Amino acid sequence: MSSSGPLFYNYIMSWCSYIILPPLLLYAIMQILYGLSHRINFLGRYYAMLYYALQERFGITFVLRELKNPTDKNKTFADIVNHYDFFAYWLMCLDKPRVNAYEEAIKQYAQLRKKAVWLDIGTGAHMPLTRLLIKHGVAEHVHAVDANRKTYQSAKTLREHLPNEEKSRISLHYGYSKDVDWYRQEPRPNAIIHELIGRIITDEGCIKVLHDTIANINDDVSIHIPYRSGTLCIPVSRPKPSIASSLCSLLMSTKVRIIKEIGIQSMFNPPKDAYLCETPQFVEDFILQDYCKKPLEKCRRSERKFIVEKNMAMWTGFYLAPYILTSMDNSNGAVEVDGLKQRTNWPVYYVAMNDIRKAINVKQGDEIHIVFESDLTDECPTYRIEAWANDDYLLRSSFAWKGKQFR
Ligand SMILES: C[S@@+](CC[C@H](N)C(=O)[O-])C[C@H]1O[C@@H](n2cnc3c(N)ncnc32)[C@H](O)[C@@H]1O
């Protein structure tokens, strides 16, 4: 009788080790890999491939951490620039809709049989856009600039290993594009390519950066890629990712829980069944080359109305996602990137406007209104959303934040 206690204890312990240890071990390995994928180039690549594969094959949603302290005034543009790492660059390079859209715009330009001196603003560790320009023979020369020191070092190493013909066509600059005197560069740039596009297209400061950089070129910019970009918005109920998604989010070091309070959180491949209507609308929409030449407005405001198409639902907030046309001619649809329809490197923002306990019951035919305001005169922009259902002015909710959510 006295020996049954330890026996039982051993039995429980051995079962625990079968059931608890393997997942714990897997979790620990995934956490280590996740950490290393940001620091080691080839691991960044494999981790990014895994991210896309899980989304494409199994429809996995990855939930990121919510934005803490959204109105923190100490956020700076340098925070945005310095958060880039190997994993982020590989996510971008392996983003097929994005890369294809840029390549298609460059091919269209190649058909004109013209060459330009390009400025690639924020060239990145692998200089993908610079290399596409040279591959398609549209570059007399490319000035590639990046303000992230580690990124610049990686790009420099890459440039050193390129064939001489390609290398001689690229000048690499370190620093913020607005601080370089482009007018005095030989040859002087007369075309711009960049991918300074955020989850809200302006939240990586592209409007202010382009405005200051174009002023610094002080000459005609004949072509600008991308041509047009905007931010799509659609009202949603609180998204509910699958159990498999929660498990993958946990293993891949993101977040399992979707916010219940007012706030903002990013998601890769967010559940589409949360949509309250079919068609998104633009809350931002720019022809970049034209807009960035003009004096910038302190407060931009757009007001939109959605009609609910679901029978019954609980409205909690909005999805926001980027939309890009890399060229004016989208006749074959190949220059378009739609952050709501395609799986891209840009996670979709879920902006929760109502606490889950105060979610608003809506039905087919109801109206949802949004006022989207932004101050884009800073490289770290500020945003404010106000929203309400029908004409219920007492129940207007608002949310404001500054800059970009990193993780
Ligand atoms: C979204 S990544 C794009 C990287 C690369 N062009 C690509 O398409 O994969 C943006 C890059 O721009 C850099 N960057 C952002 N603003 C910049 C600025 N004002 N001047 C120079 N580099 C900038 C960041 O460090 C980052 O490497």
PDBQT file of the ligand as one rigid body, heavy atoms in Angstrom, charges set to zero:
ROOT
HETATM    1  C1  LIG A 501       9.367  48.965 -46.873  1.00  0.00    +0.000 C 
HETATM    2  S1  LIG A 501      11.116  48.906 -46.920  1.00  0.00    +0.000 S 
HETATM    3  C2  LIG A 501      11.379  48.669 -48.629  1.00  0.00    +0.000 C 
HETATM    4  C3  LIG A 501      12.694  47.990 -48.961  1.00  0.00    +0.000 C 
HETATM    5  C4  LIG A 501      12.916  47.728 -50.446  1.00  0.00    +0.000 C 
HETATM    6  N1  LIG A 501      12.835  48.928 -51.235  1.00  0.00    +0.000 N 
HETATM    7  C5  LIG A 501      11.925  46.733 -50.978  1.00  0.00    +0.000 C 
HETATM    8  O1  LIG A 501      11.119  47.123 -51.826  1.00  0.00    +0.000 OA
HETATM    9  O2  LIG A 501      11.937  45.577 -50.564  1.00  0.00    +0.000 OA
HETATM   10  C6  LIG A 501      11.494  50.583 -46.645  1.00  0.00    +0.000 C 
HETATM   11  C7  LIG A 501      12.981  50.886 -46.523  1.00  0.00    +0.000 C 
HETATM   12  O3  LIG A 501      13.133  52.292 -46.604  1.00  0.00    +0.000 OA
HETATM   13  C8  LIG A 501      14.067  52.752 -45.656  1.00  0.00    +0.000 C 
HETATM   14  N2  LIG A 501      13.684  54.156 -45.465  1.00  0.00    +0.000 N 
HETATM   15  C9  LIG A 501      12.486  54.600 -45.031  1.00  0.00    +0.000 A 
HETATM   16  N3  LIG A 501      12.445  55.941 -45.090  1.00  0.00    +0.000 NA
HETATM   17  C10 LIG A 501      13.624  56.347 -45.604  1.00  0.00    +0.000 A 
HETATM   18  C11 LIG A 501      14.186  57.622 -45.920  1.00  0.00    +0.000 A 
HETATM   19  N4  LIG A 501      13.516  58.743 -45.703  1.00  0.00    +0.000 N 
HETATM   20  N5  LIG A 501      15.420  57.663 -46.448  1.00  0.00    +0.000 NA
HETATM   21  C12 LIG A 501      16.115  56.530 -46.662  1.00  0.00    +0.000 A 
HETATM   22  N6  LIG A 501      15.642  55.306 -46.360  1.00  0.00    +0.000 NA
HETATM   23  C13 LIG A 501      14.419  55.203 -45.860  1.00  0.00    +0.000 A 
HETATM   24  C14 LIG A 501      13.924  51.811 -44.496  1.00  0.00    +0.000 C 
HETATM   25  O4  LIG A 501      15.109  51.727 -43.747  1.00  0.00    +0.000 OA
HETATM   26  C15 LIG A 501      13.646  50.499 -45.228  1.00  0.00    +0.000 C 
HETATM   27  O5  LIG A 501      14.833  49.836 -45.520  1.00  0.00    +0.000 OA
ENDROOT
TORSDOF 0
